[in-house]
Amino acid sequence: MLLLDTCALIWMANGDPFLPAALRALRKAAERGELFLSPVSAWEIGVLASRRRLELQVPARVYVEQVFSRPEIQVAPLTPEIAVQASYLPGQFHSDPADRLIVSTAMVMGLQVMTRDRRILDYGAKGHVPVMAC
């Protein structure tokens, strides 16, 4: 069961290349209905687009709607438990709220985070959350 971080979500939606093992895991999770996105990624896409750090062919609202409504996608809940857990992550983790909420979602739901974000990968390497580089 995979949870894509926001960058992995954008790469998937754009058809950008993934590492071979990550692509296999992504396809397998999609086929099984075990591919999750966090609502936090919708917010992050909106922020990136509004700051012109992400160029989209359609408005951010439409892009998010299209990606999140794909049949192979499950939307992970953003529960009070996940929100509070993000404030108490074990070990040392940076303060970016989106990353903290995505990592917390994975921890609470027992998901593996697929990412290229070095900080999340390093945090996973310390045993705090399952991660997979893409």
C-alpha positions as CSV (number, residue, x, y, z in Angstrom):
1,M,0.0,0.0,0.0
2,L,1.5,3.2,-1.2
3,L,1.1,6.9,-0.3
4,L,2.5,9.2,-3.0
5,D,4.0,12.4,-1.7
6,T,3.1,15.5,-3.8
7,C,6.1,15.4,-6.1
8,A,5.5,11.7,-6.9
9,L,1.9,12.5,-7.5
10,I,2.8,15.2,-10.0
11,W,5.3,12.9,-11.8
12,M,2.7,10.2,-12.0
13,A,0.1,12.5,-13.4
14,N,2.5,13.9,-15.9
15,G,3.8,10.5,-17.0
16,D,7.4,11.4,-15.9
17,P,9.8,8.5,-15.5
18,F,10.1,6.5,-12.3
19,L,12.8,4.1,-11.1
20,P,11.9,0.6,-12.4
21,A,11.2,-0.9,-9.0
22,A,9.1,2.1,-8.0
23,L,7.1,1.9,-11.3
24,R,6.4,-1.8,-10.7
25,A,5.2,-1.0,-7.1
26,L,3.1,1.9,-8.3
27,R,1.4,-0.3,-10.9
28,K,0.8,-3.1,-8.5
29,A,-0.7,-0.8,-5.9
30,A,-2.9,0.8,-8.5
31,E,-4.1,-2.6,-9.7
32,R,-5.0,-3.6,-6.1
33,G,-6.7,-0.4,-5.2
34,E,-3.9,0.4,-2.7
35,L,-2.6,3.7,-4.1
36,F,-3.3,6.6,-1.8
37,L,-3.1,10.4,-2.0
38,S,-3.3,12.8,0.9
39,P,-5.6,15.8,0.7
40,V,-2.6,17.7,1.8
41,S,-1.2,17.2,-1.8
42,A,-4.2,19.1,-3.2
43,W,-3.3,22.0,-1.0
44,E,0.3,21.8,-1.9
45,I,-0.4,21.7,-5.6
46,G,-2.6,24.8,-5.2
47,V,0.2,26.6,-3.4
48,L,2.8,25.7,-5.9
49,A,0.6,26.8,-8.8
50,S,-0.4,30.1,-7.2
51,R,3.3,30.9,-6.6
52,R,4.1,29.9,-10.2
53,R,6.4,27.2,-9.1
54,L,4.3,24.6,-10.9
55,E,3.0,25.2,-14.4
56,L,-0.3,23.5,-15.2
57,Q,-2.2,23.3,-18.4
58,V,-5.5,23.7,-16.5
59,P,-6.4,25.6,-13.3
60,A,-5.1,23.9,-10.1
61,R,-8.6,23.1,-9.0
62,V,-9.3,21.2,-12.3
63,Y,-5.9,19.4,-12.1
64,V,-6.5,18.2,-8.6
65,E,-10.0,17.1,-9.4
66,Q,-8.8,15.1,-12.4
67,V,-5.9,13.4,-10.5
68,F,-7.8,12.7,-7.3
69,S,-10.8,11.2,-9.2
70,R,-8.8,8.7,-11.1
71,P,-10.3,5.2,-10.5
72,E,-7.0,3.7,-9.2
73,I,-6.6,6.4,-6.5
74,Q,-7.8,6.2,-2.9
75,V,-7.9,9.4,-1.0
76,A,-6.4,9.0,2.5
77,P,-8.4,10.7,5.2
78,L,-7.0,13.6,7.0
79,T,-8.1,12.8,10.5
80,P,-7.6,14.5,13.8
81,E,-5.3,11.6,14.8
82,I,-3.1,12.2,11.7
83,A,-3.0,15.9,12.4
84,V,-2.0,15.5,16.0
85,Q,0.5,12.7,15.1
86,A,2.2,15.2,12.7
87,S,3.1,17.3,15.7
88,Y,4.7,14.5,17.5
89,L,6.7,12.6,14.9
90,P,9.5,10.5,16.5
91,G,13.1,11.4,16.0
92,Q,14.2,14.5,14.1
93,F,12.1,15.7,11.1
94,H,11.9,19.0,9.5
95,S,9.0,21.4,10.0
96,D,7.4,21.5,6.6
97,P,3.7,21.0,7.5
98,A,2.8,19.2,4.3
99,D,5.6,16.7,4.6
100,R,4.8,16.1,8.3
101,L,1.1,15.4,7.5
102,I,2.0,13.1,4.6
103,V,4.5,11.2,6.8
104,S,2.0,11.1,9.7
105,T,-0.7,9.7,7.3
106,A,1.6,6.9,6.3
107,M,2.4,6.1,9.9
108,V,-1.2,6.0,11.1
109,M,-2.5,4.1,8.1
110,G,0.4,1.7,7.7
111,L,1.4,3.0,4.2
112,Q,4.8,3.3,2.5
113,V,5.6,6.8,1.2
114,M,6.8,7.0,-2.4
115,T,9.0,10.0,-2.8
116,R,12.2,11.5,-4.1
117,D,12.4,14.0,-1.2
118,R,15.7,13.3,0.4
119,R,14.5,14.4,3.8
120,I,11.6,11.9,3.8
121,L,13.9,9.2,2.5
122,D,16.5,9.9,5.2
123,Y,13.7,9.9,7.9
124,G,12.5,6.5,6.5
125,A,16.1,5.1,6.5
126,K,16.1,5.8,10.3
127,G,13.2,3.4,10.6
128,H,10.4,5.9,11.4
129,V,8.3,5.3,8.3
130,P,8.4,2.9,5.3
131,V,9.7,4.8,2.2
132,M,10.4,4.0,-1.4
133,A,12.5,6.2,-3.7
134,C,10.9,6.8,-7.1
